[in-house]
Amino acid sequence: MLKLNYKEYIPIGILSIILMIPIFISSKLEMQLIYDLYLVIVVSSICIIDMRYKLIPNKLLLIWAIIGIILLFITRYISIIDSLIGGLLGGGIFLLLAIITKQMGGGDIKYMALLGMLLGVRKILIISCLSFVVALPVCIFLLISKRCSIKDSIAFGPMISVATYILLITKEIFYA
């Protein structure tokens, strides 16, 4: 069982605050801002924990899902149908990848299902593609620097987190 001590919350908090600044500047609607800031906390916490432990805890995903569902009802950010289909699609794409490649972890599958539920169909499709675009230069760097070999696995949660953050701060580019 993964146990975080209080010192591990400090980088999560600092990263969350730093990442919130562009979101705060780019958000126009109050409810949208609350929802976007919540998403920044989700992606930054999962990014740091997965980088450090190569694990995305189920309890953390469950807590974020419960808070997200409550915020969805309050903010009406996306429709319930879009949320359900997004969750199934996000988790389904990565479940299929896990079955085919045997390389994707269960935490990544559940993380994508959570993001699909929170962001909807269109955005989870963008995140799915963008996460691999983010992963490519990281993997090339790790291979060239000999920090890992082609047989090693890397934590994919940070790639998903970075892709989600890029989507959050570049809304107009992806939604045009």
One Martini backbone bead per residue (centre of mass of N, CA, C, O) as a GRO file, in nm:
protein
  176
    1MET     BB    1   0.096   0.037   0.023
    2LEU     BB    2   0.056   0.367  -0.034
    3LYS     BB    3   0.254   0.617   0.144
    4LEU     BB    4   0.232   0.950   0.226
    5ASN     BB    5   0.410   1.205   0.322
    6TYR     BB    6   0.411   1.536   0.389
    7LYS     BB    7   0.655   1.604   0.192
    8GLU     BB    8   0.493   1.505  -0.074
    9TYR     BB    9   0.284   1.750  -0.081
   10ILE     BB   10   0.454   1.995  -0.156
   11PRO     BB   11   0.506   1.950  -0.465
   12ILE     BB   12   0.209   1.936  -0.536
   13GLY     BB   13   0.132   2.221  -0.442
   14ILE     BB   14   0.334   2.382  -0.609
   15LEU     BB   15   0.256   2.278  -0.887
   16SER     BB   16  -0.040   2.360  -0.875
   17ILE     BB   17   0.004   2.665  -0.847
   18ILE     BB   18   0.170   2.711  -1.103
   19LEU     BB   19  -0.050   2.580  -1.301
   20MET     BB   20  -0.287   2.790  -1.227
   21ILE     BB   21  -0.213   3.060  -1.353
   22PRO     BB   22  -0.292   3.017  -1.658
   23ILE     BB   23  -0.582   2.937  -1.594
   24PHE     BB   24  -0.671   3.198  -1.457
   25ILE     BB   25  -0.611   3.379  -1.707
   26SER     BB   26  -0.791   3.200  -1.931
   27SER     BB   27  -1.042   3.220  -1.764
   28LYS     BB   28  -1.389   3.342  -1.776
   29LEU     BB   29  -1.544   3.150  -1.595
   30GLU     BB   30  -1.613   3.068  -1.281
   31MET     BB   31  -1.684   2.765  -1.303
   32GLN     BB   32  -1.455   2.695  -1.492
   33LEU     BB   33  -1.229   2.767  -1.298
   34ILE     BB   34  -1.290   2.562  -1.079
   35TYR     BB   35  -1.263   2.315  -1.263
   36ASP     BB   36  -0.973   2.367  -1.367
   37LEU     BB   37  -0.834   2.368  -1.089
   38TYR     BB   38  -0.909   2.083  -1.018
   39LEU     BB   39  -0.758   1.951  -1.260
   40VAL     BB   40  -0.476   2.044  -1.177
   41ILE     BB   41  -0.466   1.882  -0.916
   42VAL     BB   42  -0.501   1.609  -1.039
   43VAL     BB   43  -0.259   1.605  -1.246
   44SER     BB   44  -0.030   1.677  -1.045
   45SER     BB   45  -0.062   1.445  -0.844
   46ILE     BB   46  -0.038   1.209  -1.046
   47CYS     BB   47   0.229   1.281  -1.169
   48ILE     BB   48   0.409   1.261  -0.915
   49ILE     BB   49   0.332   0.978  -0.815
   50ASP     BB   50   0.400   0.822  -1.081
   51MET     BB   51   0.696   0.908  -1.103
   52ARG     BB   52   0.782   0.790  -0.820
   53TYR     BB   53   0.600   0.487  -0.825
   54LYS     BB   54   0.444   0.369  -1.066
   55LEU     BB   55   0.156   0.481  -0.942
   56ILE     BB   56  -0.211   0.477  -0.920
   57PRO     BB   57  -0.421   0.526  -0.682
   58ASN     BB   58  -0.740   0.428  -0.623
   59LYS     BB   59  -0.819   0.628  -0.397
   60LEU     BB   60  -0.750   0.882  -0.555
   61LEU     BB   61  -0.942   0.835  -0.793
   62LEU     BB   62  -1.198   0.824  -0.620
   63ILE     BB   63  -1.184   1.103  -0.500
   64TRP     BB   64  -1.176   1.256  -0.772
   65ALA     BB   65  -1.447   1.143  -0.873
   66ILE     BB   66  -1.633   1.252  -0.657
   67ILE     BB   67  -1.563   1.548  -0.691
   68GLY     BB   68  -1.625   1.559  -0.997
   69ILE     BB   69  -1.926   1.489  -0.982
   70ILE     BB   70  -2.007   1.726  -0.811
   71LEU     BB   71  -1.900   1.945  -1.009
   72LEU     BB   72  -2.075   1.864  -1.249
   73PHE     BB   73  -2.348   1.934  -1.111
   74ILE     BB   74  -2.278   2.232  -1.049
   75THR     BB   75  -2.148   2.331  -1.342
   76ARG     BB   76  -2.225   2.187  -1.611
   77TYR     BB   77  -1.979   2.129  -1.806
   78ILE     BB   78  -2.116   1.853  -1.880
   79SER     BB   79  -2.283   1.601  -1.980
   80ILE     BB   80  -2.376   1.296  -1.880
   81ILE     BB   81  -2.333   1.152  -2.148
   82ASP     BB   82  -2.049   1.263  -2.208
   83SER     BB   83  -1.928   1.147  -1.950
   84LEU     BB   84  -1.986   0.845  -1.994
   85ILE     BB   85  -1.855   0.815  -2.272
   86GLY     BB   86  -1.579   0.930  -2.195
   87GLY     BB   87  -1.511   0.714  -1.983
   88LEU     BB   88  -1.534   0.467  -2.170
   89LEU     BB   89  -1.333   0.565  -2.384
   90GLY     BB   90  -1.082   0.620  -2.216
   91GLY     BB   91  -1.066   0.337  -2.088
   92GLY     BB   92  -1.096   0.168  -2.352
   93ILE     BB   93  -0.844   0.252  -2.505
   94PHE     BB   94  -0.641   0.161  -2.274
   95LEU     BB   95  -0.737  -0.129  -2.254
   96LEU     BB   96  -0.666  -0.208  -2.541
   97LEU     BB   97  -0.366  -0.140  -2.514
   98ALA     BB   98  -0.313  -0.342  -2.283
   99ILE     BB   99  -0.390  -0.597  -2.439
  100ILE     BB  100  -0.199  -0.563  -2.684
  101THR     BB  101   0.085  -0.467  -2.528
  102LYS     BB  102   0.126  -0.507  -2.209
  103GLN     BB  103   0.203  -0.185  -2.095
  104MET     BB  104  -0.048  -0.090  -1.964
  105GLY     BB  105  -0.186   0.031  -1.684
  106GLY     BB  106  -0.448   0.042  -1.465
  107GLY     BB  107  -0.415   0.340  -1.381
  108ASP     BB  108  -0.433   0.458  -1.668
  109ILE     BB  109  -0.714   0.360  -1.731
  110LYS     BB  110  -0.859   0.503  -1.491
  111TYR     BB  111  -0.759   0.787  -1.555
  112MET     BB  112  -0.897   0.807  -1.835
  113ALA     BB  113  -1.180   0.761  -1.731
  114LEU     BB  114  -1.187   1.008  -1.552
  115LEU     BB  115  -1.127   1.221  -1.771
  116GLY     BB  116  -1.366   1.146  -1.951
  117MET     BB  117  -1.579   1.214  -1.736
  118LEU     BB  118  -1.479   1.522  -1.697
  119LEU     BB  119  -1.446   1.604  -2.035
  120GLY     BB  120  -1.516   1.406  -2.253
  121VAL     BB  121  -1.490   1.299  -2.570
  122ARG     BB  122  -1.320   1.507  -2.726
  123LYS     BB  123  -1.095   1.547  -2.505
  124ILE     BB  124  -1.005   1.245  -2.476
  125LEU     BB  125  -0.902   1.218  -2.763
  126ILE     BB  126  -0.687   1.433  -2.743
  127ILE     BB  127  -0.535   1.314  -2.499
  128SER     BB  128  -0.463   1.045  -2.622
  129CYS     BB  129  -0.281   1.163  -2.845
  130LEU     BB  130  -0.105   1.372  -2.682
  131SER     BB  131   0.037   1.170  -2.489
  132PHE     BB  132   0.217   1.048  -2.719
  133VAL     BB  133   0.352   1.308  -2.804
  134VAL     BB  134   0.483   1.358  -2.527
  135ALA     BB  135   0.636   1.076  -2.503
  136LEU     BB  136   0.839   1.074  -2.734
  137PRO     BB  137   1.069   1.270  -2.635
  138VAL     BB  138   1.111   1.126  -2.368
  139CYS     BB  139   1.197   0.850  -2.481
  140ILE     BB  140   1.429   0.946  -2.651
  141PHE     BB  141   1.593   1.066  -2.421
  142LEU     BB  142   1.614   0.805  -2.247
  143LEU     BB  143   1.763   0.642  -2.466
  144ILE     BB  144   2.004   0.829  -2.532
  145SER     BB  145   2.084   0.855  -2.211
  146LYS     BB  146   2.050   0.563  -2.082
  147ARG     BB  147   1.801   0.546  -1.863
  148CYS     BB  148   1.680   0.348  -2.080
  149SER     BB  149   1.527   0.090  -2.237
  150ILE     BB  150   1.316  -0.068  -2.458
  151LYS     BB  151   1.219  -0.268  -2.209
  152ASP     BB  152   1.129  -0.047  -2.049
  153SER     BB  153   0.929   0.125  -1.825
  154ILE     BB  154   0.696   0.391  -1.801
  155ALA     BB  155   0.536   0.648  -1.681
  156PHE     BB  156   0.216   0.764  -1.812
  157GLY     BB  157   0.070   0.973  -1.634
  158PRO     BB  158   0.242   1.228  -1.702
  159MET     BB  159   0.154   1.240  -2.001
  160ILE     BB  160  -0.144   1.280  -1.944
  161SER     BB  161  -0.112   1.534  -1.771
  162VAL     BB  162   0.023   1.714  -1.982
  163ALA     BB  163  -0.199   1.690  -2.196
  164THR     BB  164  -0.422   1.811  -2.019
  165TYR     BB  165  -0.286   2.082  -1.966
  166ILE     BB  166  -0.261   2.173  -2.255
  167LEU     BB  167  -0.566   2.173  -2.304
  168LEU     BB  168  -0.640   2.385  -2.082
  169ILE     BB  169  -0.441   2.627  -2.206
  170THR     BB  170  -0.555   2.555  -2.530
  171LYS     BB  171  -0.858   2.571  -2.607
  172GLU     BB  172  -0.883   2.732  -2.879
  173ILE     BB  173  -0.716   2.541  -3.056
  174PHE     BB  174  -0.893   2.266  -3.012
  175TYR     BB  175  -1.201   2.412  -3.052
  176ALA     BB  176  -1.206   2.543  -3.353
   0.00000   0.00000   0.00000
